């Protein structure tokens, strides 16, 4: 009798699981998306544990440039900015994406926090001379 009950419960459970309606996912793009969707960028997928959603881990370079407040954040990590963008704002200049940029002297002198940046090394003497406290700092010694 016990084996019939087990058989009944297992069979009923399997039939019920297969009879559940499958969800058909219909995605719609927003009216004004901030990025151009492409099959390799945005996708819907089925995962072993159900429906899933896949998107990029970060923002496109164009968006990080358009919204400088995001430039130094996690969403823009991995982007390398063009030299003119790096020299347009201290926000960009301080990011990892501008580590190899070379800055004009005027930009370096206006942003003394870039003293140790690769792009301002050639103006180190001028930068140190521009501020007494900076001149006395360890970064200006020697």
C-alpha positions as CSV (number, residue, x, y, z in Angstrom):
1,X,0.0,0.0,0.0
2,X,2.8,2.4,0.9
3,X,4.5,1.8,-2.5
4,X,1.2,2.8,-4.3
5,X,1.0,6.0,-2.3
6,X,4.6,6.9,-3.1
7,X,4.0,6.1,-6.8
8,X,0.8,8.2,-6.8
9,X,2.5,11.2,-5.2
10,X,5.5,11.1,-7.5
11,X,3.4,10.7,-10.6
12,X,1.0,13.5,-9.6
13,X,4.0,15.7,-8.8
14,X,5.7,15.1,-12.1
15,X,2.5,15.6,-14.1
16,X,1.8,18.9,-12.2
17,X,5.3,20.2,-12.8
18,X,5.1,19.5,-16.5
19,X,1.6,21.1,-16.7
20,X,2.7,24.4,-15.4
21,X,2.5,27.1,-18.0
22,X,5.8,28.2,-19.5
23,X,6.3,31.9,-19.4
24,X,7.0,33.5,-22.7
25,X,9.1,36.6,-22.1
26,X,8.4,39.6,-24.2
27,X,10.8,42.4,-23.6
28,X,10.2,45.9,-24.8
29,X,12.7,48.6,-25.2
30,X,12.2,52.0,-23.5
31,X,11.1,54.8,-25.8
32,X,14.4,56.7,-25.4
33,X,17.0,54.1,-24.4
34,X,20.4,55.6,-23.3
35,X,22.3,52.9,-25.3
36,X,21.6,51.4,-28.6
37,X,20.6,47.8,-28.0
38,X,22.4,45.1,-29.9
39,X,22.1,41.3,-29.7
40,X,25.6,41.0,-28.2
41,X,24.9,43.7,-25.6
42,X,21.4,43.0,-24.2
43,X,19.8,39.6,-24.1
44,X,17.1,37.6,-22.4
45,X,17.9,34.0,-21.7
46,X,16.7,30.9,-19.9
47,X,18.8,29.7,-17.0
48,X,18.6,26.3,-15.2
49,X,16.8,28.0,-12.3
50,X,14.3,29.9,-14.5
51,X,14.2,33.0,-16.6
52,X,17.2,35.3,-16.5
53,X,18.4,38.6,-17.7
54,X,21.8,39.4,-19.0
55,X,23.3,42.8,-19.5
56,X,26.7,44.4,-19.7
57,X,28.6,44.9,-16.5
58,X,29.3,48.6,-17.3
59,X,28.4,51.5,-19.4
60,X,29.7,52.3,-22.9
61,X,32.5,54.8,-23.3
62,X,30.1,57.4,-24.9
63,X,27.9,57.3,-21.8
64,X,30.7,57.7,-19.4
65,X,31.9,60.7,-21.3
66,X,28.4,62.2,-21.5
67,X,27.9,61.8,-17.7
68,X,31.3,62.7,-16.1
69,X,29.9,62.1,-12.6
70,X,29.9,58.4,-13.5
71,X,33.5,58.4,-15.0
72,X,35.3,57.3,-11.8
73,X,32.7,54.8,-10.7
74,X,32.4,51.1,-11.1
75,X,30.1,51.4,-14.1
76,X,32.8,53.1,-16.1
77,X,35.8,51.0,-15.0
78,X,37.7,49.5,-17.9
79,X,37.1,52.4,-20.2
80,X,40.1,54.2,-21.7
81,X,39.3,57.8,-22.4
82,X,40.7,59.8,-25.4
83,X,43.4,62.3,-24.4
84,X,41.2,65.3,-25.1
85,X,38.6,64.0,-22.8
86,X,41.2,63.4,-20.1
87,X,42.4,66.9,-20.4
88,X,38.9,68.4,-20.3
89,X,38.2,67.8,-16.7
90,X,39.9,66.8,-13.4
91,X,37.1,64.3,-12.9
92,X,38.3,62.3,-16.0
93,X,42.0,63.0,-15.3
94,X,41.8,61.3,-12.0
95,X,40.3,58.1,-13.4
96,X,42.2,54.9,-14.3
97,X,41.0,55.4,-17.9
98,X,43.3,58.4,-18.2
99,X,46.4,56.9,-16.5
100,X,48.4,57.1,-19.7
101,X,47.2,60.5,-20.9
102,X,49.6,63.3,-21.5
103,X,48.3,66.7,-20.3
104,X,49.1,70.2,-21.4
105,X,51.1,72.4,-19.0
106,X,48.2,74.7,-18.3
107,X,46.0,71.8,-17.3
108,X,48.6,70.5,-14.9
109,X,49.2,73.8,-13.3
110,X,45.5,74.3,-12.8
111,X,45.2,70.9,-11.2
112,X,48.1,70.4,-8.8
113,X,46.6,67.2,-7.5
114,X,48.0,65.6,-10.7
115,X,51.6,66.1,-9.6
116,X,52.2,62.4,-9.5
117,X,50.2,61.6,-12.6
118,X,52.2,60.3,-15.6
119,X,50.8,63.0,-17.8
120,X,52.1,65.8,-15.7
121,X,55.6,64.5,-14.8
122,X,57.3,66.8,-17.3
123,X,55.9,69.8,-15.5
124,X,56.8,68.7,-12.0
125,X,59.2,71.6,-11.3
126,X,56.6,74.2,-12.4
127,X,53.9,72.5,-10.4
128,X,56.0,72.4,-7.2
129,X,56.9,76.0,-7.7
130,X,53.2,77.0,-8.0
131,X,52.4,76.2,-4.3
132,X,54.5,76.6,-1.2
133,X,52.9,73.7,0.7
134,X,53.3,71.4,-2.4
135,X,56.9,72.5,-2.8
136,X,57.6,71.4,0.8
137,X,55.9,68.0,0.2
138,X,57.6,64.7,-0.2
139,X,56.4,64.5,-3.8
140,X,58.4,67.6,-4.7
141,X,61.6,66.6,-2.9
142,X,64.5,65.7,-5.0
